[in-house]
């Protein structure tokens, strides 16, 4: 077993390009199964804001994309196309919030 505090101290590295992505800031947990669905990292090191909404600089990495959890690093596979798709989704969500209610 591993504690969340131990996970959050590890560097997260994308094996696709060797870049360091940051540190774990949050987890998405399926309350029905108790399983971790994804890890969430933020380039600014923030958790959630006061209203509970997600920071636009967050990267969500599905649990299935974690390749290895080592003693000081978490190796993930995060294809560039996945990150681009996530950015498009975030832009669409932002536009929906800005549109006036009809």
Helices and strands as residue ranges (DSSP letters): H 4-8, E 11-14, E 20-29, E 36-42, E 58-62, G 63-65, E 66-69, E 73-76, H 80-98
